[in-house]
Amino acid sequence: MSWCSLLTSPLGAFDNLQHRAILKSLDASTYPININRLFHSLLQNRKVTLLTPQGRATKDQKQGCLQGSCTGPALWNLVANKILNQVWPDNVHIQAFEDDFLLVIEADSNKSLVEDTQSAITQFSSWCSENELSVSTEKTNYILFRKMVRSPKIT
């Protein structure tokens, strides 16, 4: 028996989270209509204005939720719940902490472990793509565990 623990994260998850992904997840939720409308009103038609040496610059704000704000983590969790609630094979387990995801894959052979890990990565990457996010290769790491042939002697 072998296991692969894969730690990964979307690149700049809180900064790059698209408002339309939040609204789509919100619309699919069972939140009361007043909560739904509140977040719709907060996330639509947002503008950011900066004073520059050339004068005021105004841009539409269509992405981002502040990680340290009151609502940012809740809005992120709303979108992240979709990947956590997806159907995964019985030998794949997923857990999240903020914007980091841990996938633990269990397999009987090295070949199966590689195939199942790749399949799990593909499923996670698809979710990222659906939400216009990309996987952070710099924050992605894995560790392999294998059953010991002989138990260690602990004295």
C-alpha positions in Angstrom: 0.0 0.0 0.0 1.3 3.5 -0.9 0.0 7.0 -0.3 0.7 10.3 -2.0 0.0 13.5 0.0 -0.3 16.4 -2.5 -0.5 19.9 -1.1 -1.6 22.5 -3.7 -3.2 25.9 -4.0 -4.7 28.2 -6.7 -2.3 31.0 -7.6 -3.2 34.1 -5.7 -6.6 32.6 -4.8 -8.0 35.5 -2.9 -6.7 38.2 -5.2 -7.7 36.4 -8.4 -11.1 35.0 -7.5 -13.5 36.3 -10.0 -16.7 37.9 -8.8 -18.7 36.0 -11.3 -17.4 32.7 -9.8 -18.6 33.9 -6.4 -22.0 34.9 -7.7 -22.4 31.6 -9.6 -21.7 29.7 -6.4 -24.0 31.9 -4.5 -26.8 31.4 -6.9 -26.3 27.6 -6.6 -26.4 27.8 -2.8 -29.4 27.5 -0.5 -28.7 30.8 1.3 -31.8 32.9 2.0 -32.7 35.3 -0.8 -31.9 38.4 1.2 -28.3 37.2 1.8 -28.0 36.3 -1.9 -29.2 39.7 -2.9 -26.9 41.5 -0.5 -23.8 39.8 -1.9 -25.0 40.4 -5.5 -25.3 44.1 -4.7 -21.9 44.2 -3.1 -20.1 42.4 -6.0 -21.7 44.0 -9.0 -20.8 47.3 -10.6 -17.8 47.8 -8.4 -15.2 50.5 -9.4 -11.8 51.3 -8.1 -10.5 54.9 -8.5 -6.9 55.8 -8.0 -5.2 59.2 -8.1 -2.3 59.1 -10.5 0.1 61.9 -11.7 -2.1 62.0 -14.8 -5.3 62.4 -12.8 -8.0 60.0 -11.7 -8.0 56.5 -13.1 -11.1 54.4 -12.7 -11.3 50.7 -13.4 -14.0 48.1 -13.0 -13.3 45.7 -10.1 -14.4 42.2 -11.2 -12.1 40.0 -9.0 -10.7 39.6 -5.6 -11.9 39.2 -2.1 -9.8 40.4 0.8 -8.3 37.6 2.9 -8.3 39.6 6.0 -11.8 41.0 5.6 -14.9 39.8 7.3 -16.5 38.5 4.1 -13.5 37.4 2.1 -12.9 34.0 3.6 -16.7 33.3 3.5 -16.9 34.2 -0.2 -13.8 32.1 -0.9 -15.3 29.1 1.0 -18.5 29.4 -1.0 -16.4 28.8 -4.2 -14.1 26.3 -2.6 -17.0 24.1 -1.3 -17.6 23.1 -4.9 -14.3 21.2 -5.2 -14.7 19.8 -1.7 -18.2 18.5 -2.5 -17.3 16.9 -5.8 -17.4 13.2 -6.2 -13.9 11.8 -5.7 -12.8 8.2 -6.0 -12.9 6.2 -2.8 -9.1 6.2 -2.6 -8.8 10.1 -2.9 -9.5 12.4 0.0 -9.5 16.2 -0.1 -9.2 18.7 2.7 -8.8 22.5 2.7 -7.4 25.1 4.9 -8.0 28.6 3.6 -6.7 28.5 0.0 -4.5 25.4 0.5 -5.8 22.0 -0.5 -4.5 18.6 0.6 -5.2 15.6 -1.6 -4.3 12.2 -0.1 -4.3 9.4 -2.6 -4.1 5.7 -1.6 -3.2 2.9 -4.0 -2.1 -0.7 -4.1 0.7 -0.3 -6.7 3.0 2.5 -7.9 1.3 2.5 -11.3 -2.1 3.0 -9.7 -0.7 5.7 -7.4 0.7 7.6 -10.4 -2.5 7.3 -12.4 -4.8 8.1 -9.5 -2.7 11.1 -8.4 -2.6 12.4 -12.0 -6.4 12.0 -12.2 -6.8 13.9 -8.9 -4.6 16.7 -10.2 -6.6 16.9 -13.4 -9.9 17.1 -11.4 -8.5 19.9 -9.2 -7.1 21.7 -12.3 -10.5 21.5 -14.0 -12.1 23.1 -11.0 -9.5 25.9 -11.0 -10.1 26.5 -14.7 -13.9 26.6 -14.2 -13.3 29.4 -11.7 -10.6 31.2 -13.8 -7.9 30.3 -11.4 -4.6 28.5 -12.1 -2.7 26.0 -9.9 0.3 27.5 -8.2 3.2 25.2 -9.2 5.4 26.9 -6.6 3.1 26.0 -3.8 2.5 22.5 -5.0 4.4 19.7 -3.2 4.0 16.1 -2.5 5.3 13.4 -0.3 5.1 9.6 -0.8 4.4 7.2 2.0 4.8 3.4 1.8 4.0 0.6 4.1 7.2 -0.6 5.9 8.4 -4.0 5.2 9.4 -4.4 8.8 8.2 -2.4 11.7 10.9 -0.4 13.4 12.0 -1.4 16.9 11.2 1.3 19.4 12.8 0.9 22.7 
